Amino acid sequence: MTYPTRTVKPIYYGASVVWYIVGIVDGLLGLRFVLRAVAANPAAGFTDFIYRATAPLTDPFINVIRSSRIESGIIEWSTLLAIAVYWLLAWAIVRLFFIARPVSDAEAEQEIKREL
């Protein structure tokens, strides 16, 4: 069964938007992690921008796991946790989009059999 374009396309567009946003968020958090690990100069404009932009994203995770000091840098485990949590949150949102998509009776029955 084919689905009406008006119904299915927004689901795929929505999923694409969610993955795009989480890609940007996780990319910025990844930069933060690397900059902290290599002890980048926090007074440098780019480093300061990354730290300020990602602070609200990492704040909920700061006290969950303590950071580890390595030579001159810091392994900020809370940033890695934030990356994982935001990715899982995006995955859950996208799964909800696809749960809501229209399916035929035959497709629903086949999916139920697969799940059992």
Steps between C-alpha positions, in 0.01 A plus 500: 500500500631843417457779748373846422795730448345762725509259795839333469728780381462712817612200707820466298557876499447510876744212551756675280466820701544314829815322375634827358456678834652215701789490252576866565460460878717189515756659267532803727523275805765292325702817435465595866624155604805522273583859599487407870707185442778689322487790749409760240542860611160604646583865430513433124189622322405167340558299816304750708213490247483119510511491881227765533279348230517151650482594868116483512516160328750353747378665822242227580776238486788681676474323838399159369855384421818668616752617243843338477822695468747386234841663462390856421141435393176376651283208394152639558293182536185705552534633144514144363194416709319804357584389145357154569186632670422749223552231238268259687241774539510570125471128425192475727336803336560362151361160607183678619468666159509163328262339748247764399531435126204340326522126429278255321332213686728248329812695595382531861431126520842420354669733751313339792609153386860621474489643853366173648 
